[in-house]
Amino acid sequence: MVGAGHAGLAAGHFLAGRGIDHLVLERGEVGNSWRRERWDSLRLLTPNWLSRLPGHRYQGPDPDGYMTAGEVADFIGAFAAASRAPVRTGVTVTSVRRAGTGYRVRTDQGEIQARTVVVASGACNVPTVPAVGSALPDSIRELTPFDYTGPDDLPDGGVLVVGASATGVQLAREIRRSGRPVVLSVGEHVRLPRVYRGRDVLWWMDASGVWDQRHDEVDDLERARGLPSPQLAGTSGRVAVDLNTLIDQGVEPVGRFAAVRDGRALFSGGLRNVCSLADLKMNRLLATFDSWALTDAAAAMSSGGDGPDIDDKPEASEPTRVPASPRLQLDLRGGEIRTVVWATGFRPDYRWLDVPVLDGKGRLRHDGGVVQDSPGLYALGLPVLRRRKSTFIHGAEDDAREVVDHLSGYLAARN
């Protein structure tokens, strides 16, 4: 097992239950990315009551709150301790290669022979920065979410945040609240309310079964796996962080960052279109929740079951208030902007994987976590691996169980 995050440890739980000898290798410490690669104020997007791993769930005093990054790391660490996971920390995997019918795993502390390997090293190892970033003037300081710790460490002056998914809107909100002017470059995004009909929107995702949709039921799986994270934040008071709330706080939205020419940032003129599309998709999803509440949930209550206590009135959402004439250019040499924060997504790091299993874009070719073209190699923790909830902490259990089922059958067939 490569990676001692929630996905790798969940797989280890099921391997132990089947009596399969295994070892979990971790380059840092258990839950390392949550301790070392998150900004100071980050909180989990999912409410605490939804944080669960096999036989382990949140037991604290604030089930409707949102854990800090440090608390998430402690939660994962407690699971590792309770499950007595065979973790070796501080071990960096440098190469995984085929060796006969198994694999040779090389590390900075020696070599290991393995019959199977599970890649659970995460989906967000490396921040992605678009090629346009190379054309920024030298006077601009560039940061990724891995570099950013808080607004106090930024230079004085305005900030351009590029990307309006979960990370971008959270950073834009925090930086604006520090008093700095903020321009937010907006491309394709997923808009969601933090609360819908009195419940956290992720309660609806969980209870209605939307999150349980399997990968082989998704119409366009490649697109689903590439969708940006929703515009949510784990704030006290369950405050929304969509574009409307950011505009109210003084954040200026512009279109997608398209190019740099003569020291000027050029933005797409399609802001209104991408916002309209995000509104449309959100309203379709909320209508799905409403339909479920009228059928499945209502049926459970009428039959004496434990139906949900929810408001029976659907809510209308305000359309995104796109400015009438968003600016299309921004002078990066005039001093208005001193910092650019690239909140443009993340990607896995597979440089150590010396097996021909990556596609032309550097993504792992797999079918529900069973890596193609390399028997005995598996993956966990990737977007829509087996279900829509795959990358969330609570989504690891079902995925890990089924991947380990396949792994166990593979070993049994070999034996």
Disulfide bonds with the S-S distance in Angstrom:
none
